Amino acid sequence: MIAIRFDNVSKSYPRYLHVTRGLKASLLSLSQTVRAFKQEKFLALHSVSFEVEMGESVGLVGPNGSGKSTTLALIAGVLQAEAGRVNVRGHVCPLLELGAGFHYDLTGRENIVLNGILLGLTRREVTAKLHDIVAFSELEEFLDQPVRTYSSGMVARLGFSIAIHLDPDILLIDEILAVGDLHFQAKCREKMKWFKNRKTTIVLVSHSTSDIRELCDRVLWLDHGKLVGEGTPNEIVPLYEKSQLVGNSVTAGV
Amino acid sequence: MDALHEDRVAAPRRREYLRDLIVVLTEKEIKGRYKNSWLGYAWSVLNPLAFATVYYLAFGVFMRVQIKDYPLFLVAGLFPWQWVSHSMGTAPNIFLANASLLKKVQFARHALVASAVLSDGFHFVLSIPVILIFLAIYHVAPTWMWLIGLPLLIGIQFVMVYGMSLLIASVNLFLRDLDRLTILFIAFLFYLTPIAYTSSMIPEEYRLYMYLNPFTPLVLNWQQLFLTGTLSGGGMLAAGTMAIVSAITGYLTYSKLAPKFAEVI
């Protein structure tokens, strides 16, 4: 069964000039502004097609600005494709970056409920999982302290613990396995493997090729919004690393 | 058949979810707002009281506006107005303040606006006892009509402010100048709404224009309820209609723009 299907998906961002340039600059070069409004677009994804099987772990690699986060946002449904079709089956849960969706004046307990609900669970469902979340985060003694007293590592642990306990069908991870101390990082990797065994679909964006090798069944390589390579980590990672070291972006497919 | 069944199970859960989302976000707003301030909830009363005092000085004492029981009159209009102005004043930043969330997670974003407006409404409700104190000072007693009038007007005001806030919050992502405009707009609106003066003080030829201000019927209803303990059907109908128009405009704009939020934020 297919969990995620991208069918010739393109996505471009208009450059909203009035936001960045201000009125004076826009008026001084009015014709340019008008033209820019119509034309100037940044092509983030260009006719990308791929499929992810249910239960598969797929890594996304590519240099900065290659379209990895755009791809995740399209899967999460936060962005809409401009051309082509995106099909996603199941409950998608993105792992949020450090503290997003947290309110620092609320306690850890209150934040678990808030974050769980923002990620799509009802209050009852979060409450039922509260114990497991707290146990995994190892933050029992700080649970009723406001999150602003937490260290950034503790915030990350709490966030990660919430996300992984929401029983997602599809887990989206954008470069945040490197959270917490070594002990917690090891625990996260452990949990990711558990997810894999449980046949949760995982899409992982990472610059750490060792994480990709360890966790992914397949790798998609993006460059300048195009899919330039697709294969097992052993096939793709060496090629990608080589291209990164040389500093050239690739144009030919693999 | 299967899909149909799934839908039937999903609908109540969706309702429960939306309710939980709004309730939890509202709780967050209420708990977060005064968490680090010494006077805490007293601010939801002190703020409108401070304005009432200064308007009383400026208009009542210095300019000698002839309105019976002027402090009471001011309080009756200012307390509900405080809700309007606070909600609309914070509206431009509601989505911006949650940028990292909006970029990653798909959820009913309008709940953020609803909860901000609800928490301001909560603070207004907390301030009602102060209005009662003013009534007692001027020997006016609340009537049974309050039991109908309060929830009805709070509901109408919520719908009205929710629509406006949703409009402002959504459009501000695309036109960031709206932030500044909103500040001006709220200040102008205050002086164009009969809060510090009565509608009968407006010269005849301008009185019609006063009703172009969507907040006029709402404020008149509040004053009537607080000061005379009565409601007028026509006034309620006018305020209700304005509220529905506001909510529809806000929601349609939001629905049109929401798919692009993550791009521009």
Interface residues (C-beta under 8 A of the other chain):
Chain A: Y13 P14 Y16 H18 V19 L72 A73 A76 G77 V78 L79 Q80 V92 P94 L96 E97 A100 G101 H103 D105 L106 E110 V113 L114 I117 L118 L119 G120 L121 T122 R123 R124 P146 D174
Chain B: R13 E16 Y17 D20 L21 V23 V24 L25 E27 K28 K31 G32 K35 N36 N98 S100 L101 L102 K103 K104 V105 Q106 F107 F174 L175 R176 P259 K260 A262 E263 V264
